Amino acid sequence: MSSPAIYYFDNNATTQVAPEVIEAMLPFLRDYWGNPSSTYGFGRQLGSHLDEARARVAALINAEPREIIFTSCGTESNNSALQSALTTRPGKTHVLTTAVEHSANIKFGEALQKRGYAVTYLPVAADGALDLERLEQSIRPETAIVSVMWANNETGVLFPVKEIAAICQRRGVLFHTDAVQTPGKLKIDVRALGADFLSLSAHKLHAPKGIGLLYVKRGVKYQPYVVGGGQERGRRGGTENVPGIVGFGRAAELAMARLGDEDTRVRSLRDKLEEGILQSIPGTARNGAKEPRLPNTSNIAFAGVEAEGILMLLDRAGICVSSGSACTTGSLEASHVLTAMGCSAARARSSIRFSLGIYNTEAEVDYVLKHLAETIARLRAVAPVEESFNAKAQRSNDAKESARETSSASWRTSE
């Protein structure tokens, strides 16, 4: 029996592993499976392949190979950057970030607060933009690091990270950016950017899950977050994920070569999908600024329906989309990104993220537009969103959102 067709529009959650990446990895799963830290030749021979992959991912962001630390994922990279800044700067007890960061930063910030650190979560405007004057005013003498994502994973809205890096340099504060959503979509040049730390995750650019990187600018003090056998020149313990690292390197090459395709063909498909939804389905609105934005991402609110119902019906048609970050999908709580932008809990719960990729086609966009219009009409005919939520869960979550909005208004600062 053949598998049903899949129409995948959730590339910000993860991406299909490219055939070229699979081919590059296979020898290291099948033939060259030794431990590169071994003293004998069967293991040691892997060292040159790791060096080659490191050089390839370094080239993707215009870094030096020795500035690359391989990690398990973007979350580890983010956590490592913040923890290192606090550890290597004794007396610096404050972290500055935003209210729309990935949960890897939000949750780690909350954990830091429990340990006695101060964390400021800067608010954003209704279109997702960040006030740079407010950001600079929020830097304190005790600020260790500013961490601001380059591209929002839910809305695609871009932050002016080069300008933020310049502010941090001027104020003598370290700067980290979560750039997980950017490779293959935007040109990354850490030299021009001026960041001290930058995080990437391989599975966002058609490589496997379980491998990421942290860029640490040469000359910046770094304290390992994962301590073990001294791998990664003593900066990250743990046996190297050789197949994953090799795959990451090949994916980095492909991402550089396909940058133009993302900015032209994929952007055109995204615009066709977004304009088709806004023009053909009444009661719809885009969440976040139209520009500057990732070329593949569109977040749309559908009045009168809830995202859960949309996702269920689209899934039956083989369409894969999401209501936000894959790390928080399934929660009854509204998106923290959308509520930070001032969206009501009802609007946030009626919003769907579409994120396209290099394998999407115009025929797939047409298919989604057809089934989406039918889905929304069907759901609106059945019941308004207010009647479809579990009353108890809704009251609980509304209370949480009210508390979060109140806290956000005061910049969510914990002393």
TORRO-960241 format. One record per residue (C-alpha): residue number from 1; residue in three letters; x, y, z. Coordinates in Angstrom, 2 decimals. Layout:
residues N
{rec NUM,"ALA",{X,Y,Z}}
...
end
This chain:
residues 415
{rec 1,"MET",{0.00,0.00,0.00}}
{rec 2,"SER",{1.41,3.39,-0.99}}
{rec 3,"SER",{1.73,6.11,1.63}}
{rec 4,"PRO",{-0.71,9.02,1.42}}
{rec 5,"ALA",{0.62,12.22,-0.12}}
{rec 6,"ILE",{2.09,14.71,2.31}}
{rec 7,"TYR",{1.88,18.46,1.73}}
{rec 8,"TYR",{4.52,19.77,4.10}}
{rec 9,"PHE",{4.29,23.44,5.10}}
{rec 10,"ASP",{6.00,23.32,8.51}}
{rec 11,"ASN",{9.65,23.83,7.60}}
{rec 12,"ASN",{10.29,26.11,10.58}}
{rec 13,"ALA",{9.62,23.09,12.80}}
{rec 14,"THR",{11.98,20.80,10.91}}
{rec 15,"THR",{13.00,20.06,7.35}}
{rec 16,"GLN",{13.26,17.01,5.15}}
{rec 17,"VAL",{16.78,15.64,5.16}}
{rec 18,"ALA",{18.20,16.33,1.70}}
{rec 19,"PRO",{19.13,13.25,-0.38}}
{rec 20,"GLU",{22.63,14.68,-0.81}}
{rec 21,"VAL",{22.98,14.89,2.97}}
{rec 22,"ILE",{21.84,11.29,3.44}}
{rec 23,"GLU",{24.40,10.12,0.88}}
{rec 24,"ALA",{27.16,12.03,2.64}}
{rec 25,"MET",{26.22,10.48,6.00}}
{rec 26,"LEU",{25.79,6.84,4.95}}
{rec 27,"PRO",{29.49,5.85,4.93}}
{rec 28,"PHE",{29.79,7.06,8.53}}
{rec 29,"LEU",{26.83,4.95,9.61}}
{rec 30,"ARG",{27.81,1.87,7.64}}
{rec 31,"ASP",{31.61,1.73,7.25}}
{rec 32,"TYR",{33.42,4.42,9.25}}
{rec 33,"TRP",{31.66,4.05,12.58}}
{rec 34,"GLY",{34.63,4.34,14.90}}
{rec 35,"ASN",{35.19,6.79,17.74}}
{rec 36,"PRO",{37.30,9.74,16.50}}
{rec 37,"SER",{38.92,10.06,19.93}}
{rec 38,"SER",{40.41,6.56,19.67}}
{rec 39,"THR",{44.18,6.09,19.49}}
{rec 40,"TYR",{44.05,3.55,16.65}}
{rec 41,"GLY",{43.77,4.40,12.99}}
{rec 42,"PHE",{40.21,3.16,12.47}}
{rec 43,"GLY",{38.96,5.88,14.77}}
{rec 44,"ARG",{41.57,8.54,14.13}}
{rec 45,"GLN",{40.84,8.56,10.39}}
{rec 46,"LEU",{37.54,10.30,11.15}}
{rec 47,"GLY",{39.34,13.42,12.32}}
{rec 48,"SER",{39.91,14.75,8.81}}
{rec 49,"HIS",{36.22,14.33,7.99}}
{rec 50,"LEU",{35.23,16.26,11.11}}
{rec 51,"ASP",{37.67,19.01,10.16}}
{rec 52,"GLU",{36.19,19.20,6.67}}
{rec 53,"ALA",{32.64,19.44,8.00}}
{rec 54,"ARG",{33.67,22.09,10.52}}
{rec 55,"ALA",{35.20,24.14,7.73}}
{rec 56,"ARG",{31.99,23.86,5.70}}
{rec 57,"VAL",{29.68,25.06,8.46}}
{rec 58,"ALA",{32.17,27.81,9.31}}
{rec 59,"ALA",{32.02,28.97,5.69}}
{rec 60,"LEU",{28.21,29.14,5.93}}
{rec 61,"ILE",{28.48,31.91,8.50}}
{rec 62,"ASN",{31.92,33.31,7.45}}
{rec 63,"ALA",{33.59,32.17,10.66}}
{rec 64,"GLU",{36.89,30.46,11.38}}
{rec 65,"PRO",{36.61,26.69,11.90}}
{rec 66,"ARG",{38.05,26.99,15.41}}
{rec 67,"GLU",{35.18,29.33,16.34}}
{rec 68,"ILE",{32.68,26.48,15.81}}
{rec 69,"ILE",{31.55,24.25,18.68}}
{rec 70,"PHE",{29.32,21.34,17.67}}
{rec 71,"THR",{26.40,20.79,20.06}}
{rec 72,"SER",{23.32,18.58,20.10}}
{rec 73,"CYS",{20.84,21.28,19.03}}
{rec 74,"GLY",{19.92,24.96,19.02}}
{rec 75,"THR",{18.56,24.75,22.55}}
{rec 76,"GLU",{21.89,23.56,23.92}}
{rec 77,"SER",{23.68,26.26,21.96}}
{rec 78,"ASN",{21.42,29.00,23.35}}
{rec 79,"ASN",{21.71,27.72,26.93}}
{rec 80,"SER",{25.48,27.38,26.59}}
{rec 81,"ALA",{25.97,30.97,25.40}}
{rec 82,"LEU",{23.95,32.46,28.26}}
{rec 83,"GLN",{25.49,30.23,30.91}}
{rec 84,"SER",{29.01,30.95,29.68}}
{rec 85,"ALA",{28.46,34.72,29.75}}
{rec 86,"LEU",{27.29,34.57,33.36}}
{rec 87,"THR",{30.08,32.21,34.42}}
{rec 88,"THR",{32.95,34.09,32.78}}
{rec 89,"ARG",{31.77,37.49,33.99}}
{rec 90,"PRO",{31.62,37.28,37.80}}
{rec 91,"GLY",{29.40,39.97,39.26}}
{rec 92,"LYS",{27.39,40.29,36.05}}
{rec 93,"THR",{24.01,38.93,37.08}}
{rec 94,"HIS",{21.60,40.33,34.51}}
{rec 95,"VAL",{20.43,38.91,31.16}}
{rec 96,"LEU",{18.52,41.00,28.61}}
{rec 97,"THR",{16.34,39.24,26.04}}
{rec 98,"THR",{12.88,39.61,24.46}}
{rec 99,"ALA",{9.39,38.36,25.22}}
{rec 100,"VAL",{9.16,36.61,21.82}}
{rec 101,"GLU",{12.24,34.40,22.00}}
{rec 102,"HIS",{12.13,30.66,21.42}}
{rec 103,"SER",{11.23,28.66,24.52}}
{rec 104,"ALA",{14.91,27.66,24.75}}
{rec 105,"ASN",{15.60,31.22,25.91}}
{rec 106,"ILE",{12.34,31.92,27.73}}
{rec 107,"LYS",{12.51,28.78,29.87}}
{rec 108,"PHE",{16.23,29.08,30.51}}
{rec 109,"GLY",{15.66,32.66,31.62}}
{rec 110,"GLU",{13.01,31.48,34.04}}
{rec 111,"ALA",{15.45,28.88,35.39}}
{rec 112,"LEU",{18.08,31.59,35.84}}
{rec 113,"GLN",{15.60,33.72,37.79}}
{rec 114,"LYS",{15.06,30.84,40.21}}
{rec 115,"ARG",{18.82,30.80,40.75}}
{rec 116,"GLY",{18.82,34.48,41.68}}
{rec 117,"TYR",{19.74,36.10,38.38}}
{rec 118,"ALA",{17.79,39.04,36.93}}
{rec 119,"VAL",{16.26,38.62,33.47}}
{rec 120,"THR",{14.53,41.32,31.45}}
{rec 121,"TYR",{12.12,40.28,28.70}}
{rec 122,"LEU",{11.71,43.26,26.38}}
{rec 123,"PRO",{8.24,43.79,24.88}}
{rec 124,"VAL",{7.60,44.15,21.16}}
{rec 125,"ALA",{5.24,46.27,19.08}}
{rec 126,"ALA",{2.03,44.96,17.50}}
{rec 127,"ASP",{3.94,44.09,14.32}}
{rec 128,"GLY",{6.62,42.25,16.29}}
{rec 129,"ALA",{9.23,45.02,16.03}}
{rec 130,"LEU",{11.71,45.77,18.80}}
{rec 131,"ASP",{12.41,49.25,20.16}}
{rec 132,"LEU",{16.21,49.60,20.05}}
{rec 133,"GLU",{16.20,52.72,22.23}}
{rec 134,"ARG",{14.39,50.78,24.94}}
{rec 135,"LEU",{16.82,47.91,24.51}}
{rec 136,"GLU",{19.81,50.16,25.08}}
{rec 137,"GLN",{18.14,51.82,28.06}}
{rec 138,"SER",{17.59,48.37,29.58}}
{rec 139,"ILE",{21.31,47.50,29.60}}
{rec 140,"ARG",{22.65,47.83,33.14}}
{rec 141,"PRO",{26.14,47.89,34.64}}
{rec 142,"GLU",{25.52,44.31,35.77}}
{rec 143,"THR",{24.27,43.07,32.37}}
{rec 144,"ALA",{26.32,40.07,31.25}}
{rec 145,"ILE",{24.72,39.37,27.89}}
{rec 146,"VAL",{21.99,40.47,25.50}}
{rec 147,"SER",{20.31,37.61,23.62}}
{rec 148,"VAL",{17.99,38.46,20.73}}
{rec 149,"MET",{16.84,36.05,18.03}}
{rec 150,"TRP",{17.57,37.00,14.42}}
{rec 151,"ALA",{14.30,35.70,12.98}}
{rec 152,"ASN",{11.18,34.82,14.92}}
{rec 153,"ASN",{10.24,31.19,14.42}}
{rec 154,"GLU",{6.48,31.85,14.56}}
{rec 155,"THR",{6.03,35.05,12.53}}
{rec 156,"GLY",{9.26,35.24,10.55}}
{rec 157,"VAL",{9.77,38.84,11.70}}
{rec 158,"LEU",{13.44,39.86,11.57}}
{rec 159,"PHE",{15.21,41.82,14.28}}
{rec 160,"PRO",{18.02,44.30,13.40}}
{rec 161,"VAL",{20.70,42.15,14.97}}
{rec 162,"LYS",{23.61,44.06,13.40}}
{rec 163,"GLU",{22.41,47.26,15.07}}
{rec 164,"ILE",{21.85,45.42,18.35}}
{rec 165,"ALA",{25.37,43.97,18.20}}
{rec 166,"ALA",{26.74,47.50,17.71}}
{rec 167,"ILE",{24.84,48.73,20.77}}
{rec 168,"CYS",{26.23,45.87,22.84}}
{rec 169,"GLN",{29.80,46.51,21.67}}
{rec 170,"ARG",{29.44,50.18,22.55}}
{rec 171,"ARG",{28.17,49.28,26.02}}
{rec 172,"GLY",{30.72,46.54,26.66}}
{rec 173,"VAL",{28.12,43.77,26.83}}
{rec 174,"LEU",{28.25,40.35,25.14}}
{rec 175,"PHE",{25.71,39.69,22.37}}
{rec 176,"HIS",{24.18,36.36,21.38}}
{rec 177,"THR",{21.72,35.71,18.60}}
{rec 178,"ASP",{19.58,32.64,18.04}}
{rec 179,"ALA",{19.92,32.37,14.25}}
{rec 180,"VAL",{18.35,28.92,13.98}}
{rec 181,"GLN",{15.74,29.99,11.40}}
{rec 182,"THR",{18.09,31.93,9.12}}
{rec 183,"PRO",{20.53,29.60,7.26}}
{rec 184,"GLY",{19.61,29.06,3.63}}
{rec 185,"LYS",{17.11,31.93,3.89}}
{rec 186,"LEU",{19.40,34.85,4.75}}
{rec 187,"LYS",{23.10,35.45,4.21}}
{rec 188,"ILE",{24.97,35.03,7.50}}
{rec 189,"ASP",{28.26,36.84,8.00}}
{rec 190,"VAL",{29.38,36.87,11.62}}
{rec 191,"ARG",{32.24,39.21,10.78}}
{rec 192,"ALA",{29.86,41.88,9.48}}
{rec 193,"LEU",{27.30,41.09,12.17}}
{rec 194,"GLY",{29.57,41.54,15.16}}
{rec 195,"ALA",{27.95,38.93,17.41}}
{rec 196,"ASP",{29.93,37.20,20.15}}
{rec 197,"PHE",{27.77,34.05,20.04}}
{rec 198,"LEU",{25.45,32.62,17.37}}
{rec 199,"SER",{23.35,29.44,17.47}}
{rec 200,"LEU",{22.30,27.14,14.61}}
{rec 201,"SER",{20.50,23.80,14.42}}
{rec 202,"ALA",{21.13,21.43,11.52}}
{rec 203,"HIS",{17.61,20.06,11.19}}
{rec 204,"LYS",{16.37,23.49,10.08}}
{rec 205,"LEU",{18.49,23.32,6.92}}
{rec 206,"HIS",{17.81,19.81,5.60}}
{rec 207,"ALA",{20.23,17.93,7.84}}
{rec 208,"PRO",{19.38,15.45,10.62}}
{rec 209,"LYS",{18.14,16.23,14.11}}
{rec 210,"GLY",{20.48,15.99,17.07}}
{rec 211,"ILE",{23.28,18.23,15.83}}
{rec 212,"GLY",{23.76,21.98,16.18}}
{rec 213,"LEU",{26.50,24.52,16.61}}
{rec 214,"LEU",{27.50,27.46,18.72}}
{rec 215,"TYR",{29.73,30.10,17.18}}
{rec 216,"VAL",{32.02,31.67,19.76}}
{rec 217,"LYS",{33.92,34.69,18.48}}
{rec 218,"ARG",{37.67,34.31,18.79}}
{rec 219,"GLY",{38.89,36.08,21.90}}
{rec 220,"VAL",{35.59,35.77,23.79}}
{rec 221,"LYS",{35.96,33.82,27.02}}
{rec 222,"TYR",{33.95,30.58,27.00}}
{rec 223,"GLN",{33.09,28.18,29.81}}
{rec 224,"PRO",{31.93,24.71,28.65}}
{rec 225,"TYR",{28.31,23.91,29.43}}
{rec 226,"VAL",{28.67,20.15,28.87}}
{rec 227,"VAL",{31.76,18.80,30.63}}
{rec 228,"GLY",{33.17,15.39,29.77}}
{rec 229,"GLY",{36.04,13.90,27.83}}
{rec 230,"GLY",{37.46,17.12,26.45}}
{rec 231,"GLN",{36.05,16.86,22.94}}
{rec 232,"GLU",{35.68,19.99,20.77}}
{rec 233,"ARG",{39.05,21.28,21.99}}
{rec 234,"GLY",{37.80,21.02,25.55}}
{rec 235,"ARG",{34.74,23.19,24.91}}
{rec 236,"ARG",{31.99,20.55,24.75}}
{rec 237,"GLY",{32.19,17.08,26.23}}
{rec 238,"GLY",{30.62,14.03,24.63}}
{rec 239,"THR",{31.56,11.65,21.82}}
{rec 240,"GLU",{31.24,13.43,18.50}}
{rec 241,"ASN",{28.13,12.73,16.42}}
{rec 242,"VAL",{30.20,12.02,13.32}}
{rec 243,"PRO",{27.36,11.20,10.87}}
{rec 244,"GLY",{25.41,14.24,12.05}}
{rec 245,"ILE",{28.42,16.55,11.81}}
{rec 246,"VAL",{29.23,15.32,8.30}}
{rec 247,"GLY",{25.59,15.78,7.30}}
{rec 248,"PHE",{25.60,19.28,8.77}}
{rec 249,"GLY",{28.64,20.15,6.70}}
{rec 250,"ARG",{27.03,18.94,3.47}}
{rec 251,"ALA",{23.79,20.76,4.30}}
{rec 252,"ALA",{25.74,23.96,4.87}}
{rec 253,"GLU",{27.15,23.71,1.36}}
{rec 254,"LEU",{23.69,23.19,-0.09}}
{rec 255,"ALA",{22.22,26.06,1.93}}
{rec 256,"MET",{24.77,28.48,0.54}}
{rec 257,"ALA",{24.07,27.32,-3.01}}
{rec 258,"ARG",{20.28,27.57,-2.60}}
{rec 259,"LEU",{20.16,30.98,-0.94}}
{rec 260,"GLY",{18.87,32.62,-4.12}}
{rec 261,"ASP",{16.13,30.03,-4.52}}
{rec 262,"GLU",{14.81,30.72,-1.02}}
{rec 263,"ASP",{14.73,34.46,-1.66}}
{rec 264,"THR",{13.00,34.21,-5.05}}
{rec 265,"ARG",{11.01,31.04,-5.78}}
{rec 266,"VAL",{10.17,30.16,-2.16}}
{rec 267,"ARG",{9.30,33.79,-1.38}}
{rec 268,"SER",{7.03,33.86,-4.44}}
{rec 269,"LEU",{5.24,30.70,-3.29}}
{rec 270,"ARG",{4.86,32.13,0.21}}
{rec 271,"ASP",{3.38,35.34,-1.17}}
{rec 272,"LYS",{0.97,33.42,-3.40}}
{rec 273,"LEU",{-0.23,31.37,-0.44}}
{rec 274,"GLU",{-0.55,34.35,1.89}}
{rec 275,"GLU",{-2.29,36.60,-0.63}}
{rec 276,"GLY",{-4.58,33.76,-1.64}}
{rec 277,"ILE",{-5.66,33.25,1.97}}
{rec 278,"LEU",{-6.15,36.94,2.75}}
{rec 279,"GLN",{-8.08,37.60,-0.46}}
{rec 280,"SER",{-10.25,34.48,-0.67}}
{rec 281,"ILE",{-11.05,33.74,2.99}}
{rec 282,"PRO",{-12.89,36.47,4.89}}
{rec 283,"GLY",{-11.98,37.24,8.48}}
{rec 284,"THR",{-8.24,36.61,8.06}}
{rec 285,"ALA",{-5.25,38.75,8.98}}
{rec 286,"ARG",{-1.48,38.38,8.96}}
{rec 287,"ASN",{0.30,38.35,12.32}}
{rec 288,"GLY",{3.51,40.37,12.29}}
{rec 289,"ALA",{5.13,42.79,9.90}}
{rec 290,"LYS",{5.07,42.08,6.19}}
{rec 291,"GLU",{8.71,43.16,6.02}}
{rec 292,"PRO",{11.41,42.63,7.11}}
{rec 293,"ARG",{10.50,38.97,7.34}}
{rec 294,"LEU",{11.85,35.55,6.45}}
{rec 295,"PRO",{11.00,34.72,2.83}}
{rec 296,"ASN",{9.28,31.48,3.75}}
{rec 297,"THR",{7.06,32.29,6.74}}
{rec 298,"SER",{3.44,33.42,7.05}}
{rec 299,"ASN",{1.37,33.49,10.24}}
{rec 300,"ILE",{-2.36,33.99,9.69}}
{rec 301,"ALA",{-5.26,34.45,12.12}}
{rec 302,"PHE",{-8.66,33.00,11.17}}
{rec 303,"ALA",{-11.48,34.74,13.03}}
{rec 304,"GLY",{-14.18,32.55,14.51}}
{rec 305,"VAL",{-12.28,29.26,14.53}}
{rec 306,"GLU",{-9.58,27.70,16.65}}
{rec 307,"ALA",{-6.26,26.46,15.37}}
{rec 308,"GLU",{-6.74,22.98,16.81}}
{rec 309,"GLY",{-9.74,22.35,14.56}}
{rec 310,"ILE",{-7.92,23.71,11.50}}
{rec 311,"LEU",{-4.92,21.50,12.14}}
{rec 312,"MET",{-7.02,18.38,12.58}}
{rec 313,"LEU",{-8.97,18.84,9.35}}
{rec 314,"LEU",{-5.93,19.82,7.30}}
{rec 315,"ASP",{-4.10,16.79,8.65}}
{rec 316,"ARG",{-6.82,14.57,7.20}}
{rec 317,"ALA",{-6.03,16.14,3.82}}
{rec 318,"GLY",{-2.34,15.39,4.28}}
{rec 319,"ILE",{-1.41,19.03,4.97}}
{rec 320,"CYS",{1.21,19.67,7.64}}
{rec 321,"VAL",{1.12,23.11,9.27}}
{rec 322,"SER",{1.35,24.27,12.86}}
{rec 323,"SER",{-0.09,26.70,15.38}}
{rec 324,"GLY",{3.38,27.93,16.37}}
{rec 325,"SER",{6.62,26.51,17.66}}
{rec 326,"ALA",{6.88,22.73,17.52}}
{rec 327,"CYS",{8.32,22.95,21.04}}
{rec 328,"THR",{5.03,24.32,22.40}}
{rec 329,"THR",{2.40,22.94,20.00}}
{rec 330,"GLY",{-0.07,20.80,21.93}}
{rec 331,"SER",{-0.28,23.22,24.82}}
{rec 332,"LEU",{-3.65,24.80,25.57}}
{rec 333,"GLU",{-1.88,28.09,26.21}}
{rec 334,"ALA",{-1.94,30.72,23.47}}
{rec 335,"SER",{1.34,31.51,21.72}}
{rec 336,"HIS",{3.56,33.65,23.92}}
{rec 337,"VAL",{4.88,35.32,20.76}}
{rec 338,"LEU",{1.46,36.45,19.57}}
{rec 339,"THR",{0.27,37.53,23.01}}
{rec 340,"ALA",{3.48,39.55,23.45}}
{rec 341,"MET",{2.55,41.30,20.20}}
{rec 342,"GLY",{-0.77,42.31,21.76}}
{rec 343,"CYS",{-2.97,39.66,20.16}}
{rec 344,"SER",{-5.92,38.54,22.26}}
{rec 345,"ALA",{-5.87,34.97,23.52}}
{rec 346,"ALA",{-8.71,34.17,21.09}}
{rec 347,"ARG",{-6.79,35.53,18.10}}
{rec 348,"ALA",{-3.62,33.76,19.14}}
{rec 349,"ARG",{-5.52,30.47,19.40}}
{rec 350,"SER",{-6.98,30.97,15.92}}
{rec 351,"SER",{-3.60,31.47,14.24}}
{rec 352,"ILE",{-1.73,29.10,11.94}}
{rec 353,"ARG",{1.90,29.25,10.81}}
{rec 354,"PHE",{2.79,28.27,7.26}}
{rec 355,"SER",{6.52,27.83,6.62}}
{rec 356,"LEU",{7.61,26.80,3.15}}
{rec 357,"GLY",{10.81,25.21,1.90}}
{rec 358,"ILE",{12.82,24.35,-1.17}}
{rec 359,"TYR",{10.77,21.23,-1.90}}
{rec 360,"ASN",{7.38,22.97,-2.03}}
{rec 361,"THR",{5.70,23.52,-5.40}}
{rec 362,"GLU",{3.04,25.80,-6.84}}
{rec 363,"ALA",{0.69,22.81,-7.19}}
{rec 364,"GLU",{1.02,22.18,-3.44}}
{rec 365,"VAL",{0.15,25.81,-2.70}}
{rec 366,"ASP",{-2.98,25.47,-4.85}}
{rec 367,"TYR",{-3.91,22.30,-2.97}}
{rec 368,"VAL",{-3.55,24.02,0.40}}
{rec 369,"LEU",{-5.58,27.04,-0.68}}
{rec 370,"LYS",{-8.42,24.82,-1.85}}
{rec 371,"HIS",{-8.59,22.65,1.27}}
{rec 372,"LEU",{-7.98,25.53,3.66}}
{rec 373,"ALA",{-10.94,27.52,2.31}}
{rec 374,"GLU",{-13.17,24.46,2.67}}
{rec 375,"THR",{-11.85,23.80,6.18}}
{rec 376,"ILE",{-12.48,27.32,7.47}}
{rec 377,"ALA",{-15.97,27.41,5.98}}
{rec 378,"ARG",{-16.79,24.06,7.55}}
{rec 379,"LEU",{-15.52,25.05,10.99}}
{rec 380,"ARG",{-17.32,28.38,10.97}}
{rec 381,"ALA",{-20.55,26.68,10.07}}
{rec 382,"VAL",{-20.32,24.32,13.03}}
{rec 383,"ALA",{-19.59,26.57,16.01}}
{rec 384,"PRO",{-17.80,29.77,16.96}}
{rec 385,"VAL",{-14.48,29.39,18.71}}
{rec 386,"GLU",{-15.89,30.40,22.10}}
{rec 387,"GLU",{-18.09,27.28,22.18}}
{rec 388,"SER",{-15.37,24.85,21.19}}
{rec 389,"PHE",{-12.88,25.41,23.99}}
{rec 390,"ASN",{-13.13,23.44,27.18}}
{rec 391,"ALA",{-14.54,26.03,29.58}}
{rec 392,"LYS",{-12.33,25.12,32.50}}
{rec 393,"ALA",{-9.13,25.07,30.44}}
{rec 394,"GLN",{-10.05,28.36,28.83}}
{rec 395,"ARG",{-10.64,30.11,32.17}}
{rec 396,"SER",{-7.32,28.82,33.45}}
{rec 397,"ASN",{-5.39,29.88,30.37}}
{rec 398,"ASP",{-7.06,33.28,30.19}}
{rec 399,"ALA",{-5.93,33.90,33.76}}
{rec 400,"LYS",{-2.39,32.94,32.79}}
{rec 401,"GLU",{-2.48,35.22,29.74}}
{rec 402,"SER",{-3.75,38.11,31.84}}
{rec 403,"ALA",{-0.88,37.63,34.27}}
{rec 404,"ARG",{1.62,37.37,31.41}}
{rec 405,"GLU",{0.34,40.53,29.73}}
{rec 406,"THR",{0.53,42.43,33.02}}
{rec 407,"SER",{4.07,41.19,33.55}}
{rec 408,"SER",{5.04,42.05,29.96}}
{rec 409,"ALA",{3.80,45.59,30.42}}
{rec 410,"SER",{6.40,46.05,33.14}}
{rec 411,"TRP",{9.07,44.54,30.85}}
{rec 412,"ARG",{8.82,41.26,32.75}}
{rec 413,"THR",{11.85,42.19,34.82}}
{rec 414,"SER",{12.81,40.10,37.81}}
{rec 415,"GLU",{15.30,41.61,40.21}}
end
